[in-house]
């Protein structure tokens, strides 16, 4: 499938949602850490994560959750943090899972900045409760006073 990698990167920048959706699914299923053109999608992921269309944001989040490498996690951390506070519940739910992937790949995403104490973001506390409701998984992320507690329920 390596022969089609560059074509998938080209199609993901399409303005047609159907093309973009298929391309993101191809990328999510076939790219790995060793795919030579992986870094070429960083700017497209950033663009789609900042899109006003929640479905484009969703595609980019799903792709990042599946192929998130150390470099992608480092480069797209600020976009994922921004999406944790989205006004759209659909986007917030997906960004929680991606945040956990980003934190796994790039733990420095939430560590104290060396330069300025105002940029300090405390280490997150993650609680996952699957017993309270058999039909749902409750994920609670707490950042102390900086971002407060973020509680969201993802129904399976």
C-alpha positions, 0 to 999 in steps of 0.5 A: 500500500506504500505506493498509494501513500502520496496519493492519499496525502493529496486527496486529504486536502480536497475540498469535497468532504466525501474525498476527504473522508475516504482519504482520512480512512485510508491514512488511518488504516494504512499509515504507520510510523515508518510511512515516508510521507507521514509528516506531509499531513501535519499541516492538513491535520492542523487545518482540519482541527481548526475547521468550523465544520465539526465533521472535518474536525472529527475526521482529523481527530480520528486519524490523529488517534490512530496514527499519532506519532511523537512528532504529530503529537508534539506539533498538534498539542495546542489544537487538541487542547483547544478542542477539549473546550469546544462548544460542540459535545461531539468534538469534545468527546472525540478530543478526550480520546485523542488527548490521551493518545497525545499525552501517551506519545508526548508527555511533555505536552502538559509539563511545566514550561522552563521559561514562564510560570504563567504557562504552567499546566499541571499534570492531568489526573485521568479517572475512567469509570466503567462501573457507574453506568453499564451503558457508558464510560465516564472519563474525568480529566482534572487539571486542578485550577488551570482548566477545572474538571472536564467530565464527559460521558461517552456512550458505547 
